[in-house]
Amino acid sequence: MEIILKTDIAGLGYKNDVVNVKPGYGRNYLIPQGFAVQATGSNKKVLAENIKQVAHKAEKVKIDALALAEAIGDITLAIAAKVGESGKIFGRVTTIQISESLKEKGFDVDRKKIALDTEVKFVGDFTATLDLHKEVKHKVKFTVVAD
């Protein structure tokens, strides 16, 4: 089943993408929740017109995302966590902590746009991926240190 996404959906696509999904997923979840519409001929024409109208706005958003990625650059964040004797942390480091650490440095990145490359359970160096835009992804390094 071919659908047009109305919002960004992790693992599926971005707003205004035309994607193929299983019919049950489209009919029973995406369309009723308002996340997508069926990709009929008329809906595709409406989509094409909307894309033309917002093309210049989308370019500005992309430029802002590139500027943010460049400003963040190669900084290394320090995340403090309570640590046991073996170097294993109590709990785990989450995207919320990374987002807060970036805010302290002056960069406002939503926690939903941060993905951890590996599960963080020990003290050490790790990386996270920032999904700033459809075409702009940036890696940020962080170090988990004992609190």
Secondary structure, DSSP 8 states (H G I E B T S, - for coil): -EEEESS-BTTTB-TT-EEE--HHHIIIIITTTTSEEE--HHHHHHHHHHHHHTHHHHHHHHHHHHHHHHHHTT-EEEEEE-B-TTSBBSS---HHHHHHHHHHTT----GGGEEESS---BSEEEEEEEE-SSS-EEEEEEEEEE-
